[in-house]
């Protein structure tokens, strides 16, 4: 079992509050991702669950039992850090079996558990090696294996892929998702990378300034973000936000608003349009925009556009064929208004 309940969790350092009353439940066997910018409280929350930070207020329940005052070793949680923290003088097998050795497990049983775990992680051939002979991805697998042998109720991952290169991060995302399905153990994963959050989590908790802005399935948050913060944090390239123009606004800004805000609530202060919902065509068939930069990615192109009177550039993600434009060229921009989002003056999504 690995059900967690966080009830009114707060954390303060002296007079400085960093987590402001978080309430959420983590289901048994769930892969939950804490995502948010640096300093938002997500890692502090993870460390409070692990017992590495004290809880200032509120209750942490693990399988229904209050865990606030339990020692880290007694909580049934295993943490995998950004740094691998492997003992350099120990082999992979010795590193993975170290916690079992300290718990008094005999060598035969240790070797059996380590061997089974290595098979799951596909690192059996690495067991005799020292950490210095391993790649970054291999070291991270060993660190994960060290956690698995403890058979925890919940795995806690604190940005474990940050030190890996881009290609290896993709591989490790796949491996961790496979591992979760195979083990069926509750996992809580902290990251600032919204791609990791969107691709790995059963649910995402979006943190901002010590609070959870929204909790839900990845595509639900992407399609119906609770507010501007969630809308802008999830999605790459980021969502385009068009502010309602004031009186006397340039014609370009007014035309952009009229096109983007079609079928929107009259109370809308801003309209959000995802880059994939923008389309380019001849000037006479849309809002006139100047191409400022065209980034050609092969299968798609990211086009940055300026509309007269609008402070921020628009970003369009289009097919490679549609993206055959050059800087300085004028194009017509149209919108898929069915995917548009309307926000109030205080940044809340309007239904």
C-alpha positions in Angstrom: 0.0 0.0 0.0 1.1 3.6 -0.6 -1.7 6.0 -0.1 -0.7 9.5 1.1 -2.9 12.3 2.3 -1.6 15.9 2.8 -3.9 18.0 5.0 -3.2 21.7 5.4 0.6 21.2 5.0 2.6 24.4 5.8 6.3 25.1 6.0 8.0 28.2 7.5 11.6 29.1 8.1 11.3 31.5 11.0 8.9 34.2 9.8 9.2 33.2 6.1 6.4 30.9 4.9 7.4 28.8 1.8 4.4 26.3 1.7 1.0 27.7 2.3 -1.6 25.0 3.3 -1.4 22.3 0.7 -4.2 19.7 0.6 -4.0 16.7 -1.7 -4.2 12.9 -1.8 -1.9 10.5 -3.7 -3.6 7.3 -4.6 -2.0 3.9 -4.1 0.0 3.0 -7.2 -0.3 6.5 -8.7 2.5 8.4 -10.5 2.1 12.0 -9.3 4.3 14.8 -10.6 5.0 18.0 -8.7 5.9 20.6 -11.3 6.6 24.3 -11.0 9.4 26.9 -11.3 12.4 27.1 -9.1 11.6 28.1 -5.5 7.9 27.2 -5.7 8.0 24.7 -2.8 7.8 21.4 -4.7 11.1 20.0 -3.5 10.4 21.3 0.1 7.1 19.4 0.0 8.8 16.2 -1.2 11.4 16.5 1.6 8.6 16.9 4.2 7.0 13.7 2.9 10.4 12.0 3.2 11.0 13.3 6.7 14.0 15.4 5.7 12.2 18.6 6.6 9.9 19.1 9.5 6.2 20.0 8.9 5.3 23.4 10.5 1.5 22.8 10.4 -0.9 20.2 9.0 -0.9 16.4 8.8 0.8 13.9 6.7 -0.9 10.5 6.6 0.7 7.4 5.0 -1.8 4.6 4.6 -4.0 6.4 7.1 -1.4 6.7 9.9 0.0 10.1 11.0 3.6 10.3 9.8 4.6 13.8 10.9 6.9 12.6 13.7 8.1 9.4 12.2 11.8 9.0 11.4 12.6 9.0 7.7 13.5 5.3 7.9 10.1 4.4 9.4 7.9 6.1 6.8 8.2 3.5 4.1 9.5 6.1 1.6 12.7 5.8 -0.5 14.1 9.0 -2.1 16.1 9.3 -5.3 18.0 12.6 -5.6 19.3 14.6 -8.5 22.9 13.7 -7.4 23.5 9.9 -7.5 25.4 9.9 -4.2 26.9 6.4 -4.8 29.8 5.2 -2.7 32.8 5.3 -5.0 34.7 2.5 -3.3 31.7 0.0 -3.5 30.6 -2.0 -6.5 27.2 -1.5 -8.0 26.0 -4.6 -6.2 27.4 -3.3 -2.9 25.8 0.1 -3.4 22.4 -1.4 -4.1 22.6 -3.8 -1.2 24.0 -1.3 1.4 20.7 -0.5 3.1 19.9 -4.2 3.4 23.3 -4.8 4.9 22.7 -2.1 7.4 19.3 -3.6 8.2 21.0 -6.9 9.1 19.9 -8.9 6.0 22.2 -11.9 5.3 24.4 -11.9 2.3 22.6 -14.6 0.4 19.2 -12.8 0.7 20.9 -9.5 -0.2 22.4 -10.9 -3.3 19.1 -12.4 -4.4 17.2 -9.1 -3.9 19.9 -7.1 -5.6 20.0 -9.6 -8.5 16.2 -9.5 -9.1 16.3 -5.7 -8.9 19.2 -5.5 -11.4 17.2 -7.6 -13.8 14.2 -5.3 -13.6 16.5 -2.3 -14.3 18.5 -4.2 -16.9 21.8 -3.6 -15.2 22.8 -7.1 -14.2 26.0 -6.8 -16.2 27.0 -3.8 -14.2 26.9 -5.4 -10.7 30.7 -6.0 -10.5 31.6 -2.5 -11.6 32.6 0.6 -9.6 30.6 3.8 -10.1 33.5 5.5 -11.9 33.1 2.9 -14.7 29.4 3.9 -15.3 27.7 6.4 -17.5 25.4 9.0 -16.1 22.3 7.0 -17.0 23.8 3.8 -15.5 24.6 5.6 -12.3 21.0 6.9 -12.1 19.7 3.3 -12.6 21.9 2.2 -9.7 20.5 5.0 -7.5 17.0 3.9 -8.4 17.9 0.3 -7.7 19.2 1.2 -4.3 15.7 2.6 -3.5 13.9 -0.4 -5.0 15.6 -3.0 -2.8 14.1 -1.4 0.2 10.6 -2.2 -1.1 9.1 1.2 -0.1 5.5 2.1 0.0 6.3 5.2 -2.0 9.2 6.4 -4.2 10.2 10.0 -4.0 12.1 11.4 -7.0 13.7 14.9 -6.7 14.6 16.0 -10.3 16.5 12.7 -10.9 17.1 13.4 -14.6 18.5 17.0 -14.5 22.1 15.9 -14.8 21.6 13.9 -17.9 21.8 15.0 -21.5 18.7 15.5 -23.6 18.7 12.2 -25.4 19.4 10.2 -22.2 16.6 12.1 -20.4 14.1 10.8 -23.0 15.4 7.3 -22.5 15.2 7.5 -18.8 11.6 8.9 -18.9 10.6 5.8 -20.8 12.4 3.6 -18.4 10.9 5.2 -15.3 7.4 4.9 -16.8 8.0 1.3 -17.6 9.4 0.7 -14.1 6.3 2.3 -12.6 4.0 0.0 -14.5 6.1 -3.0 -13.6 6.3 -2.3 -9.9 2.9 -0.7 -9.4 4.3 1.3 -6.5 3.3 4.9 -5.6 5.7 7.4 -7.1 6.0 11.2 -6.5 8.2 12.9 -9.0 9.5 16.5 -8.7 10.6 18.4 -11.8 10.6 21.9 -13.3 10.5 20.4 -16.7 6.9 20.5 -18.0 7.7 17.9 -20.7 8.6 15.4 -18.1 5.4 16.3 -16.2 3.2 15.9 -19.2 4.7 12.7 -20.4 5.2 10.8 -17.2 2.5 11.7 -14.7 -0.9 10.1 -14.1 -1.7 13.4 -12.5 0.2 16.7 -12.2 0.2 19.1 -9.2 1.3 22.5 -10.5 3.0 24.5 -7.8 3.5 28.2 -7.6 4.7 30.3 -4.7 4.1 27.5 -2.2 0.6 26.7 -3.3 -1.0 24.1 -5.7 -2.5 26.1 -8.5 -4.2 23.0 -10.1 -4.2 19.2 -9.8 -5.3 16.9 -12.5 -4.5 14.7 -15.5 -1.9 16.2 -17.8 -4.2 16.7 -20.8 -7.0 18.1 -18.7 -4.7 20.8 -17.3 -3.4 21.5 -20.8 -6.9 21.9 -22.3 -8.5 23.6 -19.3 -5.9 25.3 -17.2 -7.4 26.9 -14.1 -5.6 30.2 -14.7 -3.0 32.1 -16.7 -0.1 30.6 -14.6 -1.0 27.0 -15.4 -1.7 27.9 -19.1 1.7 29.5 -19.6 3.7 27.0 -17.6 2.4 23.9 -19.5 3.0 23.8 -23.2 6.1 24.3 -25.4 6.2 26.7 -27.1 4.2 28.6 -24.4 0.6 29.8 -25.0 0.0 33.1 -26.8 -1.9 35.6 -24.6 -3.7 38.5 -26.3 -4.9 41.3 -24.1 -8.2 43.1 -24.9 -7.2 46.4 -26.7 -8.1 49.8 -25.2 -9.7 52.6 -27.1 -7.5 53.9 -29.9 -5.5 50.7 -30.1 -3.6 50.1 -33.4 -5.7 48.4 -36.1 -3.5 45.3 -35.9 -4.1 44.8 -32.2 -7.8 45.3 -32.7 -8.0 42.9 -35.6 -6.0 40.3 -33.6 -8.4 40.6 -30.7 -11.5 40.4 -32.9 -10.1 37.2 -34.5 -8.9 35.6 -31.4 -11.8 36.5 -29.2 -14.5 35.1 -31.5 -17.1 33.3 -29.5 -15.4 34.3 -26.2 -17.1 35.6 -23.1 -17.7 39.3 -23.0 -15.9 39.4 -19.7 -12.7 38.2 -21.2 -9.6 40.3 -20.4 -7.2 38.1 -22.2 -7.5 35.3 -24.8 -5.1 32.4 -24.8 -4.2 30.6 -28.1 -1.9 27.6 -28.2 0.8 27.8 -30.9 -0.6 24.7 -32.6 -3.9 26.5 -33.1 -2.4 29.3 -35.2 -2.3 29.0 -38.9 -0.4 31.0 -41.6 -1.7 31.9 -45.0 -1.8 34.8 -47.5 -2.0 38.3 -46.1 -5.6 38.8 -47.3 -6.8 35.8 -45.5 -6.1 36.7 -41.9 -4.6 39.2 -39.4 -1.5 40.8 -41.0 1.7 39.8 -39.1 5.4 40.1 -39.9 7.6 37.0 -39.6 10.4 37.9 -37.2 12.1 34.5 -36.9 11.4 31.1 -38.4 12.8 28.0 -36.6 12.6 25.0 -38.9 12.7 21.7 -36.9 12.2 19.3 -39.8 8.8 17.9 -39.1 7.4 21.3 -38.0 8.4 24.9 -37.8 8.1 27.5 -35.0 7.3 30.9 -36.4 7.6 34.1 -34.3 5.3 36.9 -35.5 4.8 40.6 -34.8 1.4 42.2 -35.1 1.2 46.0 -35.2 0.4 47.4 -31.7 0.9 44.1 -29.8 3.9 44.1 -27.4 4.6 40.4 -27.3 5.4 38.3 -30.4 3.0 35.6 -31.4 4.3 32.0 -31.7 2.9 29.6 -34.2 3.7 25.9 -34.4 2.9 24.8 -38.0 3.8 22.0 -40.4 7.1 22.2 -42.3 5.2 23.0 -45.5 3.1 25.8 -43.9 6.3 27.1 -42.2 8.1 27.9 -45.4 8.4 31.6 -44.7 11.3 33.9 -44.1 12.1 36.8 -41.7 10.6 40.0 -42.9 7.8 38.4 -44.8 4.2 39.4 -44.1 1.6 36.6 -43.6 -2.0 36.3 -42.7 -2.7 34.7 -39.3 -5.9 32.7 -38.6 -7.0 31.0 -35.4 -8.7 27.7 -34.4 -11.1 29.5 -32.0 -12.4 26.2 -30.6 -9.2 25.8 -28.7 -9.1 29.4 -27.4 -9.2 30.1 -23.7 -10.6 33.2 -22.1 -9.2 34.7 -18.9 -10.6 37.3 -16.5 -8.7 40.4 -15.4 -7.4 38.5 -12.4 -6.1 35.7 -14.6 -8.8 33.1 -13.8 -10.1 30.8 -16.6 -13.7 31.8 -17.7 -16.0 28.9 -18.4 
